[in-house]
Amino acid sequence: MLEYFAKHRASVKNDVLAAITVALALVPEAVAFAFVAGVPPTVGLYSAFFIGFVSAIVGGRPGMISGATGAMAVVVVSLVAIHGIEYLFPAVILCGLLQITVGLLRMGKLIRLVPHSVMLGFVNGLAIVIGLAQLGSFKILGTDGTMTYLNGAPLLIMLGLVGLTMAIIVLLPRFTKAIPSSLAAILLVSLISLGINQYAPQTLAPKGQANVVQTVDDLVMNNLKAKAVQEAAVRNSHVAGAPLAVEHHAAIDTSVLSDSEIESAIATVKPTKEPLPMLFFLDSRYVLAPFTWETLVIIFPFSLILAGVGLIESLMTLTLIDEITETRGSGNRECIGQGTANIVCGLFGGMGGCAMIGQSLINVNSGGRGRLSGIVAAVGLLVLVVLLKPVISMVPMAALVGVMFMVVIGTFEWSTLHTWNKVPRSDVLVMVLVAGYTVLFHNLAIAVLLGIVVQALTFAWHHATHMMADIHFEDDKKIYQLHGPLFFASVSSFRDLFDPVNDPPVVAVDFYFSRVYDQSAMESITKLAERYRQEGKRLKLQNLNGDCQRMLERAGEFAAVDISESRHYHITKMI
């Protein structure tokens, strides 16, 4: 599958065509993430534009697509719900400043600490999340005011169009590569859907829907109506003294609502005319958060989490695109690029964002390799939203779902299904843990951090059990030649190697095959030396490398041991 992605070569034509495909798929995702974050749809759309445009120019990974993401939306929703949308924009700006700081401190290289097992779990978990997210496109607005799944003929028609989309993506490259197969599939399936919606009997359409095949506009409007009905019903229930139906999945008696009430509620979340983006402090729709210390205390925890989530997801996506394209991006520059993009996004009233692995894979799969693809995708999204809204509204969700299902197939690391019994069990555990956490909680940053911690603890445990010593004598001196690293996890094994009561008066610890790594190791050496002094014996350390010797000397009285200056070196004889 990696060879399938990597076979494209960079060109202006491929970048532009791939970007058009990405722009079409960005619209419903940006709107969906806006709903998750609890902000108006235009906030999500313009966030995707600013994040994508700026990061494509300034970021460190050409060909990678950024925008408003679900991982950031999950954090944003709490801030908006608790403190209001006026605190969102300063939080996004502060998030950008923190990300730039990480890049300037050159901490982007820490992504190298992510083990391969964590990367596999991340990729597989994300593929499952992307696949499950497409199930929402199979829902329509039910008579009870909630979103319900399609059934009958409309479901069969949509499944057929999804299958046709996937077939075109797979088969078209065998005949021609003049146009990205994903774009060709969207265009062809859109024409077919337009014909079905125009000429198919109305009896085939889901109850309460005008179109047989659900379009982007249908999905957006259904979600808006569901939200509007929910809010209106809650208000009416509150006025009537009835229990509140606050659960998102709860059924609502829509008979108490008039059409005018529903339309009025929709108007509050969907303006009749899309306003152009402007600096948030000049926008009369928003009340500015006070510029005080209390505001900083409120937004800083959210900004810190946003910065961490955004950078982890962006750097993980960068690593995956590096592997696919067999090129190398700059992690530190990407941190600065993402930070700059979030600052601009926050200034223009956006919800923030980061790299999008699904859209990045669509771009790479369609031949996008350069910065031009990201720039054109962002500009294309803005054009679709502002100028070509009627065109994008007619795109069927079946076509976009088919494209995303192909992304899922290309993202999932299928080799893990038949290699799980050929790799260490600890690696399998980490893969399952990261993938499972990603699927259940949709928090990619925590999933990756959790995987790294478990892998690091497993590594520490294995090395803690590998501390051993070869013992030999020179004259009247007993020498313990250590093998294995001396650090916090191995100090217990280190202490058990020695016998201060029965050892001769002079004992040496040879570190030729070992190293001192941390304070726990220095403390264990100091206590061991003290035990020998209590027995009236002398402990020496020899063959310490320069770093370890300087560490112990710098510790001074906290690591009072006798360090021998004599060194032994292996000499290779030339015959």
PyMOL commands that set and color helices and strands:
alter all, ss='L'
color gray80, all
select helices_A, chain A and resi 2-6+12-37+41-58+70-83+85-104+108-113+116-138+152-174+181-199+202-204+216-240+254-256+259-269+280-282+293-325+331-347+357-365+371-386+389-393+397-411+416-419+425-441+444-464+491-496+519-534+546-559
alter helices_A, ss='H'
color red, helices_A
select strands_A, chain A and resi 66-67+139-141+147-149+354-355+468-474+477-483+506-513+538-542+562-563
alter strands_A, ss='S'
color yellow, strands_A
deselect
rebuild
show_as cartoon
